[in-house]
Amino acid sequence: MRDKLFYLRNILNVVFILLAIGAMVGVLVCKSSTGQNICYAVALVAVIIKIIEVILRTPSMTRKTQYEQRRYHQRRNTRLSETESPE
């Protein structure tokens, strides 16, 4: 799972970098307002791709935090000890 996300994140980073560079060069080169608007749209797509990559990188989005894991185990152990009969 981690290797697949790592590979996908690398691809998203490469796409982001290429789109960002293309948008910056386009804004500098294009003199028409239509061309600059297209470059701004490309830059917006690049930012959206970067946001997706950051979401994939954030561990709390893909797995439980240590606090959540500890609470789960505490509750589970409490339930197990309650079901055991004291003899």
RALINBEL-V873607 format. One record per run of one state. SS is the DSSP state (a for helix, b for strand, c for the rest). FROM is the first residue (numbers start at 0). TO is the last residue. If there is no record, write none. Layout:
BEGIN
ss = (SS	SS)
from = (FROM	FROM)
to = (TO	TO)
END
This chain:
BEGIN
ss = (c	a	c	a	c	a	c	a	c)
from = (0	1	29	32	57	58	62	65	83)
to = (0	28	31	56	57	61	64	82	86)
END
